[in-house]
Amino acid sequence: MNRWVRLWSAFVGMVMIGNLQYAWTLFAQPMVKAHAQQHWTLSDVQWGFGLFIAAGTWTMPFLASYIDTAGPRVLMALSGIACAIGWGSLGHVNSLTSFYTLYCLAGIGVACVYACGVATAVKWFPDRRGIASGIITAGYGMGAAAFNPLFDYLIKRIGYSDTFFWTGITHGALIMLSGLILVNPPATYKVAAAAVKAKVRRHDLDFTCWEMLRTPQFYFLFIAMLSIGIGGLMVTAQLKPVATDFKIGAAAVTVALVLTPLANGSARILWGWASDYLGREWTMFTAFLLQPGFLAAATTLGRTGNAMFVFLMTMVFLTWGELYVLFTAVLADLYGSKNSAMNYSFLYSAKGFASLLGGGIAATLFEKTGTWDYAFYGSAALALISAIMALYVRRIPLPQKSPESALAVQPVQPTAG
């Protein structure tokens, strides 16, 4: 079967799980209102968003090793069930504990699909890791552009509780279907060299996760990914509450909920493609340097009118979404693609920490201070640090295996006689 068919099938699954993250901002305030008698606050439900992402990213290492060895098909089926139960039940919870537990279950399902999708891209497209990773992660970031208006309509028409239920069932079923044709390439799989030589450094060794974790380059990438990840996740969780505080009109919020996912997905394809030709590091530096400017402007100029708010929110996502492409490609370049799902799962866990900061802590800061300034300016400062770190990525030496590991992969020399 053509590798592009597999890629686009994985893309469908990524669209489905993306909605569980990017449509969340529509549900936060209705949940607070519905549980007013139980004294739920915005920060209470936004901690749920943070835990949802954290549960998925932190359990991914336990799932990814199975993908590298046995393939993605079974995990895709199980993840469809987890997403259907976890997301579909959120409208019927009676306590924060049950809410957190079920949303975490959905997060684990999301992690399965995400790991399967990324593995499909880097394993089947060693010659075009940037653009393939861009397409696959664009499904995660862009799909909500089509679905957010539908979610908004359903919440108003049938209520947030039934919207959770029916979208959970349908999304779970589509995830299961999308995984039916996903398999790992055979060990002998090779593709022709790219027509244009990419300006990237690639290692000729494949590292296991334990070998990777013993190298300082990994922790450098982890801190850089954490620093750039917080701002976009904060806006993802808080867009509608922020718009309410800024007194942005309902129509403008609807437009923002369409344009921001489009920008998010476009960033992954645009910057992923650019990285194959310009190099990962210069692409990271350029995108990450723009991000803090738009975050800082969002809390000042973003208050001045509907059009400016929509523009700045869109630009935040256009300079943020690419991180999930560029770090995926950089990691495969440095540590090889054989164990890519397992290796990336450890780096991707940075998103879990970023989600807690951008979800629960950002909302708590707002409730205690009455302003979103601290969250936006803090995120902008961290994004600037990540941009500076990106300049150094191109200067760090390629990781090396320990002498023991190197000996383990050397061919046995025949003895004389």
N, C-alpha and C positions, 0 to 999 in steps of 0.2 A: 504493500500500500504506500502511496506517495507520502513523503514526510510532511508535506504541507497540509494534507488532510488531517493528520494527527495533530498538527499545531493548531489548526482552527477548531478542532473538536475540543482540545484543551482550553482554547479561548472561550468557548461557550461556558464551560465550567467556571472559568475565572470571572466571567460577567455575573454569574449567579452569586458567587460568594462575595463579590465586590459590593453588591447591594446590601448585604448584611452589615457592612461597615459604613458605606457612604449614604445610605438612606436613614441611618440611625438618628441624625440630627432632627428629623421630622417627628420622631417618636418621643424624644426626651421630655418636652414640655407637656404633651398629653398624658404621659405617665405620671409626672409630678402632680398634675391637676386631678387625675383619677384616684390618686392615693393621698389626697390632701388630708383626709381624716387620720391617716397613719403617719402624717407629718413627714412625708418624703420631701426632700429638697433636690434642687438641680444637681448639687454635688453628689448626692446619694446615687442618682441614676447615672451620672457621668462616671462614677467609679465603676459602674457596671460595664460601660464602654471600655474603660481601661483594662479591666479584668478579662473581658472578652478577647481583646487582642493579646494580652499577656499570656493567657492560657494557651492560645494557639501557638504563639511564637516560642514559648518555653517548652512545649511538648513536642515541637517539630523534630528535635534531634532523635527522639525515640521512634518517630515515624519514618524519618528519611532513610535510615539504614535499610528498612524493608523495601523502599522504592528502588534503591541502588541494586539490591540483590534479586528481588522477586518481581519487580515491576509495579506500575501504578494502578492496575485495573481493580483489584480487590479493595484497596484503600479508597478509591473513588466511590465505590458502591457504599462502603461503610460511612464515608463522609456525607453522602447524600442523606442517609438516615439520620445522622447526628445533627445536620443542619435543619432538617425537617422537624425533628422533635424539639431541638433547642430553641430555634427561632420561632417556630409555630406556637410554642407554649408560652411565650413571654407575655402575651396579653391576658393570661389567666393566673398570674402569680399573685400570691397574697402576702408575701414577705420579701424583704430584701435578700434574704438568704436564698430563697428559691429562685429569685430573679437572677442573682449572681451565678448560681449553679447552672441554670439552664443556658444563660448567655455564654458561659464558659464552655459548655458542651458544644454549642454552635461554633465557638471559636476554635475548638479542636477540629471540628469538621472542616472549617475554613482552612486551617493549617494543612490538612491532608491534601486538599485540592490545590492549594498554592504550591506546595512542595512538588506535587505531581506535574503541575503545569511548568514550573521553572525547570525541572529535570528534563521534561520533554524538549524544551527549547535548547538547553545547552548540550544535551546528548545527541540530538538529531541534527543540530546546526553548528558544528564546531567551526565552520567557515564563516558564519554570520551570527555570532553570539549576540552582538549588540542589537541588531535589528530583530532577531528572533525573540530575544528576551524582552525587547520593547513591545512587540506585538502581543506576547502572552501576558505581560503585566498590564498592558493597555486595557485588556479585557477587564481586569480587576478595577482599574481606575476610571475607565470610560463608560462602562455599561450603565452606571447609575444615571447618566445623562438622559437615557431613554426611559428609565424606570422611575426616577424620582418624581416626575409629574404624575405617574400612575399611582405611586405610593401616596402622594399628597391627596389625590382624588379619592382613593379608597378610604383613607383615614377620615376624610370629611363625609364620605357617603355611607360607609358601613361601620365606622369607628376603628380606633387603633387596634383593639383586641382581635376583631375578625380579620383585619388586614394582616396582622402577625400570622394568624392561623393559615389563611389561604395562600399567602406568599411563601410561607414555610413549606407547605405541601408541594406546590408547583416548583419551587426552586430546588428542593431536594430531589424530585423526580428528574429534572433536567440535568442535575449534577451526575446522577447515576447513569443516565443515558450517554452523557458526554464522555464518560470514562470507558465505555465498552471497547473502543478501538485503541486505547492507549497502552503501549508496551515500550519497553526499553529496546534500543537497537541491538543487533547481535554483536558479539565481541569483535567480529571481523569487519564491522561497518566502517566505511571510509567514504569521503566525498572529495570531489575534485577541488583543487586549490582555487581560492577566490580570484576573480579576474583582476581586481585591484588589491594590491598588498596593503593590509591594514597597518596603521601606524600604532601598533600595540606590542608590548613585550609579553611573550608567552613562555611559560616554563615547559620543558620537555619531560618533566616528572609528574607523576600523580601522587598526591599526598592523601593519606588517610586523615580523618578528623583529629586523631590523637597526635599525629605528626604535625598537623597544622597548628594545633593548640600549643605546641611547644615553640612556636616561632613568634617573635615580637611583631612581625608585620600584621598578623591577624588582629592583635589588640589595638594597634594603631587604626586599622580599618573599622573596628568595632566602635571606638570612641568617635571617629568621624561620622559614622552612620547614625549613631545615637544623637549627636549634636544637630545634624541637619534634619533628623526625622521629627523632632518635637513640634516645630511650628506648623507643619502641614497637618499633623494629626490633631493638634489643638483646633485648627480651623475646621477640620472634618467633623469633630464632635460638637463644636460650639457655634457653627455658622448661624444657625437660626436664633439661638439665644443672644448672640452678639448683635445680630440684625435687630432683634427686638429692643435691646438696650440702646442701639444707635438710632432707633425710630425710623428704620428703613421700611418702605412700603411692602405690602404682601406680594405685589406683582414683581417687584425687583428681587425679592427673595426667591420667587419661583424661577426667574431668569437665572439667578446665580446658581441655583441647584441644578440647572441644565448645563450652564457654561463651565462651571468648575470641574465636573467630571470629564467633560470634553477636553478641557485644558490638561487635566491630570493624565488622561490617556494619551493625548497628543504629545505631551512632554516625554513620555516613555518611548514613543516611536521616534520622535524628532531627535532627542538627545542620544538615544541608543544608536540610531543610524549615524549621527555625527561622530560618535565615539569610535566607530569602526574605521573611520577615515582620518579624524583629527587626533585620535588618541584618547584614552579614558581620562587621563589626568587633567589635560587642558579643558576637556568638556566638563568635568566635574567642577573645576575652578570657576569657569564662566557661569554655569548655572547656579552654583552655590553662592557666588558673589552677588547675584541679582536678588536672591531670595530674601536676605535681611532688609534690603531697601523696601521691598513691597510689604513685608510684615510691619516694619516701623511706620510706613505710610498708612497702613490699614486702620490703625487706631487714631490717626489724626485726620488725614484727608478723607478717610472712609466715612467719617461722620457728616461730611459736608453735603451729601446728596446720594440719591439712589444709583445714578449712573456711575459715580466714582466708586461707590462701595462694590458694585458688581465688577467693575474693571479691576480693582485691586485684589478682590478675592480670586478672580480668574487668574491673575498674574502670579499670585502666591502658588497656585496649583501648577501653573505652567513651568515654574522654576523649582518645584518640589518633587513631583511625581517621578522624575528621572532617577532619583536615588535608588529606587528598587530595580532599575535596569543596570545602572553603572556599577553598583557594588556587586551585583550578580556576575557581571562580565569580568570585573577586575579580579574577583576571587577565583573564577575559573581560569583566568590567565595566569595567576600566580601559583595555583595549587592543582591545576589539571581538572578534567571533566569527569574522570572515572567515578569519583566519589562526590560529585557536585551536589547532589541533593543533601547528603549528610553534612558536608562542609558548610554549605550555605545556611543550613538550619541553625547552626551556631551563630553565624553572623546576623541572621535575621532576628535572633532573639533580642537584639538591640531595640527592635520595634516595640517589644513588650514594655521595656522601661520607658520608652518615649511616649507610649500611649497612656501610661499612668500619670506622667507629668502633664501631657496635653489634655487629658480627660479630667480625672478627679482633682488633681492639684490645681489646675488652671481654674476650674469652677469654684473650688474652695477659696482661692485667692480673690476671685471676683466677689464672692459672698462676703468676705471679710473686709475688703477694701472698697467695694462699690464701683470698681473700674476694671476694665480689661487691659489697661495700660501695662501693668506689670507682666502679664502673661505674654503680650505681644512683643514688648521690648526685650524681655528675657529670651524669648525664642529667636529674635533677630540677632542678638549677641552670640548665641550658640551657633546659629547658621553661619555667621561671619567666621567663627573659629574653624568650622568645618571647611570653609572655602580656603582658608590659609593652610589647613592640613592637606588639602587636595594638591596644593603645589608641591608638597614634599613627597606625595605618593610616587611621583615620577622619578624621585631621587633615591628612594629606599632600594636596597639591593634585593634581588630575587631571593625568596626563602630557600634555605638549604636543609636537607635532611640530616639527622644525626648520623654519625659514623656507623652505628649499629643498623639503622634503617637502610643506609646506602648499601651496606654489605649484603643485607637481606635480599635486595633486588638485583644484585650482580649475578650474571650467569656463572654456573659452575664450570671451571676450566678442567678439561680432561687431563689426567695424569699421564706422564710419559711411560712408555713401555706397554 
